[in-house]
């Protein structure tokens, strides 16, 4: 499908469908494509040297002349974090409400793109047109200021794209979910709802930030020594709650972590957090008594370079946690981050630091809808088609079942790369397109399944061997093979001797014609090394063979 016709409305996700994170959604109609969100995800130990991955935009990059615009629902990294990396490949205008625009501009400035990317600010509740799409920002609640759903109107019908959301009766920061507008959209008639699936297995409701604020105050008041509290930097209502809990307990709040400081600055620029309690700088905090200070830290997911990790491992330049102090984790562990958070907890406990998390006290609520909230929004919107996204396949399947229970006539499962025709006629799969991943590797981007990362993973698990063979023009050995092992245990040198012996035998077994062929020698030597290492250690090292002819 190259160009969507005026008589059809298409949907395809290149990221965020079949996984949680790195959202990239495309709508096609009347010759144009509309992109909704462009985010990243954070990696785990399976990608050594890589911290960030994002969707491969190849499909839409090849059609960028037909990309009308990029609309951002909110300022979370998994919805806008890839813009600095991928915008140069797309070069379309970006639309966002003021807070998301402020956060994005800071990221673009760091990337040297501030003056190149056209960022169009849309007011809360604003209506605007991008190509053939009439759009409306609909105010929701989430764990960040200004989360928006999108009403995407075409002559073939309206798609309600939820973004990330919940229904919070007291969000503390920002507006309430615009329930009246949601009901109006339902009354007008909605063709489809593309909806967040994150918490579909959670019964009831997500809960309110107001209850968290009260409980944080209790936790802080009960501690006598230093306290460090970590949460998502973007959850500014939570950050404000922590700061106010500190003040209520007679403590001075300290902001630690660049992401946290950037978020607070962006919020204040947009008129939020204007009565935020005064903070103490990190360098000055060391002079305060232990019972008069509270650190607000980045690093709730175990990020190795974040403030909480530096405290746990004693690497922070200005701040310290000691025996008898307390570390509070006011965040849920994102699936996949368990090991990193576990390492952080262990390091803190080894220092004698008490740990408090949501298992000990009600100090976190999710920003995503539980089942009762999903049901309410389905009752308000009443779409003809339910299209679950923002979840792993198990979430999307469960979500489809819930939608059917809510009397939605059609449900569609569309993992990344699955192109759906939403109209005309019944929703159906019409194509499958490339939906790979890119990794930010240093200052560049590489394919997650490309040679560079594939070889790096082999190195991680199997180690490496380098072989140098010195031969004459006829392929006869002129010196013993030189072998270097990396990441392979050989304390007594027996393995190295066995490898050299195997190489000598391999070279002796080659025919005269084979010894004149560098590629044949190289492959035979590589196989010989791998065979010996596998016999000794059960591993298959990445092996390079260098041939020197004299």
MIGU-643673 format. One record per residue (C-alpha): residue number from 1; x, y, z. Coordinates in steps of 0.5 Angstrom, whole numbers. Layout:
N
 num    c1    c2    c3
 NUM     X     Y     Z
...
REM end
This chain:
550
 num    c1    c2    c3
   1     0     0     0
   2     4     6    -2
   3    -2    12    -2
   4    -8    11     2
   5   -14    13    -3
   6   -19    18    -1
   7   -24    12     0
   8   -21     9     5
   9   -18    10    12
  10   -12     6    14
  11    -8     4    21
  12    -2     1    22
  13     3     1    28
  14    10     1    27
  15    12     1    35
  16     8     0    41
  17     3    -5    39
  18     5   -12    42
  19    10    -8    47
  20    10    -3    52
  21    14     3    50
  22    16     6    43
  23    10     8    40
  24     9    10    33
  25     2    10    30
  26     0    12    23
  27    -7    13    20
  28    -7    14    12
  29   -13    17     8
  30   -14    21     2
  31    -6    21     0
  32    -3    23     6
  33    -1    19    13
  34    -1    22    20
  35     3    20    25
  36     1    20    32
  37     7    19    37
  38    14    18    36
  39    17    15    42
  40    23    11    45
  41    24     5    50
  42    30     3    55
  43    33    -4    54
  44    36    -9    58
  45    42   -13    59
  46    41   -17    52
  47    43   -11    48
  48    50    -9    51
  49    52    -2    50
  50    45     0    48
  51    41     4    53
  52    35     6    48
  53    31     3    42
  54    26     6    38
  55    22     4    32
  56    25     3    25
  57    21     9    21
  58    23     6    14
  59    16     5    12
  60    14    12    13
  61    21    15    11
  62    20    12     4
  63    13    16     4
  64    15    22     8
  65    13    26     2
  66     6    24     4
  67     7    25    11
  68     3    31    13
  69     5    31    20
  70     7    28    27
  71     2    29    33
  72     4    28    40
  73    -1    26    45
  74     4    28    51
  75    11    29    54
  76    13    22    56
  77    19    19    53
  78    16    13    50
  79    11    18    46
  80    16    23    44
  81    23    21    46
  82    25    19    39
  83    23    26    35
  84    31    28    36
  85    33    22    33
  86    28    21    27
  87    26    27    25
  88    31    28    20
  89    29    22    17
  90    22    25    17
  91    22    32    16
  92    14    34    18
  93    11    39    23
  94    10    37    30
  95     4    38    34
  96     4    38    41
  97     0    42    47
  98     5    47    51
  99     8    42    56
 100    10    37    51
 101    12    42    46
 102    17    45    52
 103    20    39    54
 104    21    37    46
 105    24    44    45
 106    29    42    51
 107    31    36    48
 108    31    39    41
 109    36    44    43
 110    41    39    46
 111    41    35    39
 112    42    42    36
 113    35    41    32
 114    32    47    36
 115    31    52    30
 116    30    46    25
 117    24    42    27
 118    17    46    26
 119    14    45    33
 120     6    48    33
 121     3    49    39
 122    -4    47    40
 123    -8    49    46
 124   -11    44    51
 125   -18    42    47
 126   -16    45    41
 127   -18    43    34
 128   -14    44    28
 129   -13    41    21
 130    -7    36    19
 131    -7    35    11
 132   -14    31    10
 133   -15    30    18
 134   -19    34    23
 135   -16    33    29
 136   -18    35    37
 137   -14    35    43
 138   -19    32    48
 139   -16    33    56
 140   -15    26    60
 141   -11    25    66
 142    -5    21    67
 143     2    21    70
 144     4    28    67
 145     1    34    65
 146    -3    35    59
 147    -4    28    57
 148    -9    28    51
 149   -13    24    47
 150   -14    25    40
 151   -21    25    36
 152   -19    24    29
 153   -24    26    24
 154   -25    24    17
 155   -30    24    12
 156   -30    16    13
 157   -31    17    21
 158   -28    19    27
 159   -23    15    31
 160   -22    16    38
 161   -14    15    40
 162   -14    15    47
 163    -6    16    48
 164    -4    14    55
 165   -10    16    60
 166   -14    14    67
 167   -19    17    70
 168   -17    21    76
 169   -22    25    80
 170   -16    29    84
 171   -10    29    80
 172    -7    35    84
 173    -4    38    77
 174    -7    39    71
 175   -15    38    69
 176   -20    33    70
 177   -21    28    64
 178   -26    32    60
 179   -32    27    61
 180   -37    31    58
 181   -33    32    51
 182   -32    24    51
 183   -39    23    52
 184   -41    28    46
 185   -36    24    42
 186   -40    18    43
 187   -46    21    41
 188   -43    24    35
 189   -41    17    33
 190   -34    14    33
 191   -32     9    28
 192   -26     6    32
 193   -23     7    39
 194   -15     6    39
 195   -14     5    46
 196    -9     4    52
 197    -8    -4    54
 198    -3    -3    60
 199    -7    -5    66
 200   -13    -9    63
 201   -11   -15    68
 202   -12   -10    74
 203   -19   -10    77
 204   -22    -4    79
 205   -19     3    78
 206   -12     6    78
 207   -13    10    84
 208   -12    18    85
 209    -5    22    86
 210    -9    25    92
 211    -9    19    96
 212    -1    18    95
 213     0    25    97
 214    -3    23   104
 215     1    17   105
 216     8    20   103
 217     7    25   108
 218     6    19   113
 219    12    15   111
 220    16    22   111
 221    14    24   118
 222    16    17   121
 223    23    17   119
 224    29    20   123
 225    35    20   118
 226    36    22   111
 227    31    20   106
 228    31    19    99
 229    25    19    94
 230    25    17    87
 231    20    17    82
 232    19    18    75
 233    21    25    73
 234    15    26    69
 235    10    25    74
 236    10    32    77
 237     4    32    81
 238     8    26    85
 239    15    30    85
 240    10    36    88
 241     7    31    93
 242    14    29    95
 243    17    36    96
 244    11    38   100
 245    11    32   105
 246    19    34   106
 247    16    41   108
 248    11    38   112
 249    16    34   116
 250    21    40   117
 251    26    38   111
 252    29    41   106
 253    27    38    99
 254    33    37    94
 255    32    36    87
 256    38    31    84
 257    38    29    77
 258    38    33    70
 259    32    30    68
 260    28    32    74
 261    30    39    74
 262    29    39    66
 263    22    37    68
 264    20    42    73
 265    23    48    69
 266    18    46    63
 267    12    45    68
 268    14    52    71
 269    15    55    64
 270     8    53    62
 271     5    55    69
 272     5    49    73
 273     8    48    80
 274     9    56    81
 275     8    55    89
 276    13    49    89
 277    17    49    95
 278    24    52    95
 279    29    47    94
 280    36    47    97
 281    42    45    92
 282    46    39    92
 283    52    42    94
 284    49    46   100
 285    45    39   102
 286    51    36   105
 287    51    41   111
 288    44    40   113
 289    43    35   119
 290    40    28   117
 291    33    29   119
 292    33    36   116
 293    34    34   108
 294    30    30   103
 295    33    28    96
 296    28    27    90
 297    32    23    86
 298    31    20    79
 299    33    13    78
 300    26     9    80
 301    28     4    75
 302    35     2    77
 303    38     6    71
 304    45     6    73
 305    47    13    71
 306    41    16    75
 307    42    20    82
 308    39    14    86
 309    44     9    83
 310    50    14    85
 311    47    14    92
 312    47     7    92
 313    54     5    90
 314    57    11    93
 315    58    15    87
 316    54    21    88
 317    59    28    88
 318    55    31    93
 319    50    27    97
 320    50    21   101
 321    46    15   104
 322    49    12   110
 323    46     6   115
 324    40     8   118
 325    37    13   112
 326    31    11   108
 327    30    10   100
 328    23    11    98
 329    21     8    91
 330    15    12    89
 331    14     8    82
 332    12     1    80
 333    17    -3    77
 334    16    -3    69
 335    17   -10    66
 336    24   -12    64
 337    27    -7    69
 338    26   -12    75
 339    34   -14    75
 340    36    -7    75
 341    32    -5    81
 342    34   -11    85
 343    41    -9    84
 344    39    -2    86
 345    36    -5    92
 346    41   -10    94
 347    47    -4    94
 348    42     0    98
 349    41    -5   103
 350    48    -7   104
 351    50     0   106
 352    44    -1   111
 353    39     3   108
 354    32     2   109
 355    28     1   103
 356    20     3   102
 357    16     1    96
 358     9     0    94
 359     9    -6    98
 360    10    -3   104
 361     5     3   103
 362     1     6    98
 363     6    11    95
 364     4    10    88
 365    -2     9    83
 366    -1     8    76
 367    -2    13    70
 368    -6     7    66
 369   -13     5    66
 370   -16    -1    70
 371   -21    -5    68
 372   -27    -1    71
 373   -24     5    67
 374   -24     2    61
 375   -31     0    61
 376   -33     7    63
 377   -30    10    57
 378   -32     4    52
 379   -39     6    55
 380   -38    13    53
 381   -35    13    46
 382   -39     7    44
 383   -34     5    38
 384   -36     0    32
 385   -29    -2    32
 386   -24    -3    38
 387   -17    -3    37
 388   -12    -5    43
 389    -5    -2    43
 390     0     0    48
 391     1    -7    51
 392     4   -14    50
 393     0   -19    46
 394    -3   -22    52
 395    -5   -15    54
 396    -8   -14    47
 397   -12   -20    47
 398   -15   -19    54
 399   -17   -12    52
 400   -20   -15    46
 401   -24   -19    50
 402   -26   -14    55
 403   -29   -10    49
 404   -33   -15    46
 405   -36   -16    53
 406   -38    -8    52
 407   -42   -10    46
 408   -37    -7    41
 409   -39   -10    35
 410   -31   -11    32
 411   -25   -12    35
 412   -18   -12    31
 413   -11   -15    34
 414    -6   -11    30
 415     1   -12    33
 416     7    -8    30
 417     7    -8    22
 418     0   -10    21
 419    -4    -5    17
 420   -12    -5    18
 421   -17    -2    13
 422   -22     1    18
 423   -27     4    13
 424   -30     2     9
 425   -33    -4    10
 426   -31    -9    16
 427   -24    -8    19
 428   -19   -12    16
 429   -12   -14    15
 430   -10   -12     8
 431    -2   -12     9
 432     4   -13    13
 433    10    -8    13
 434    17    -7    16
 435    17    -6    23
 436    24    -7    26
 437    27    -3    31
 438    33     2    32
 439    38     2    37
 440    42     9    39
 441    49     6    39
 442    53    12    42
 443    51    18    37
 444    49    14    31
 445    43     9    30
 446    44     2    28
 447    39    -4    27
 448    37    -8    33
 449    38   -14    29
 450    44   -12    25
 451    51   -15    25
 452    54   -10    30
 453    49   -12    36
 454    49   -19    33
 455    56   -20    34
 456    56   -16    41
 457    51   -21    44
 458    56   -26    41
 459    61   -23    45
 460    57   -22    51
 461    56   -30    52
 462    61   -33    48
 463    67   -29    48
 464    72   -28    42
 465    78   -31    39
 466    83   -27    34
 467    88   -32    30
 468    94   -29    26
 469    97   -34    21
 470   104   -33    17
 471   104   -37    11
 472   108   -36     4
 473   106   -36    -3
 474   104   -43    -3
 475   100   -43     4
 476   106   -46     8
 477   106   -44    15
 478   112   -40    16
 479   111   -39    24
 480   107   -42    29
 481    99   -39    30
 482    98   -33    34
 483    92   -34    38
 484    89   -28    43
 485    83   -30    47
 486    78   -25    50
 487    72   -26    55
 488    74   -34    55
 489    77   -37    61
 490    84   -40    60
 491    88   -40    67
 492    93   -45    66
 493    94   -44    58
 494    91   -51    56
 495    86   -49    52
 496    91   -44    48
 497    95   -50    47
 498    90   -54    44
 499    87   -49    40
 500    94   -48    37
 501    95   -55    36
 502    88   -56    32
 503    90   -50    28
 504    97   -54    26
 505    93   -60    24
 506    88   -56    20
 507    93   -53    16
 508    97   -59    15
 509    90   -63    12
 510    89   -57     7
 511    91   -59     0
 512    96   -55    -4
 513    90   -51    -8
 514    86   -50    -1
 515    93   -47     2
 516    93   -42    -4
 517    86   -39    -2
 518    86   -34     3
 519    78   -35     4
 520    79   -43     5
 521    84   -42    10
 522    80   -37    14
 523    74   -41    14
 524    78   -48    16
 525    82   -44    22
 526    75   -41    24
 527    72   -48    25
 528    78   -51    28
 529    78   -45    34
 530    71   -46    35
 531    71   -54    35
 532    76   -54    40
 533    73   -48    45
 534    66   -52    44
 535    70   -58    46
 536    73   -55    52
 537    68   -50    55
 538    61   -51    51
 539    62   -44    48
 540    62   -42    40
 541    67   -35    40
 542    66   -30    35
 543    73   -32    31
 544    77   -27    27
 545    83   -30    23
 546    88   -26    20
 547    93   -28    14
 548    99   -25    13
 549   103   -28     7
 550   110   -27     6
REM end
